[in-house]
Amino acid sequence: MGLKTSHKCLTKVWAADVAAVEAAISQFAVHRPVTNDCQVVLFELERDEHLHVNVTHKRPTRTLRGWAGPAKLPGGFVHNRVFADSEAVDIIGEIRRMVFADGPQV
């Protein structure tokens, strides 16, 4: 199983946070196996000061508080969240929770 990250930043506003988040994500599987292939994308949108995060799993997962979704895409099931004034450590925690979200909600 795999866990991949990528980012698409338009400015340097989130650069340090994105670097810290990606470094932390690379260590997630060291402490706990990833059992549902997952892609994390961090990105900015034009005229928007927020950091957006998509977490796409191969198989459906439950939706956690603060995350929108899931939307079904050709590559899997995506949840999205937007961060405004969050510290990197808080963003990392929220992404970790979503990466390891267990089965779908009932």
Secondary structure, 3 states (H helix, E strand, C coil): CCEEEEEECCCCCCHHHHHHHHHHHHHHHHHCCCCCCEEEEEECCCCCCCEEEEEEECCCCCCCCCCEEEEEECCEEEEEEEECCCCHHHHHHHHHHHHCCCCCCC
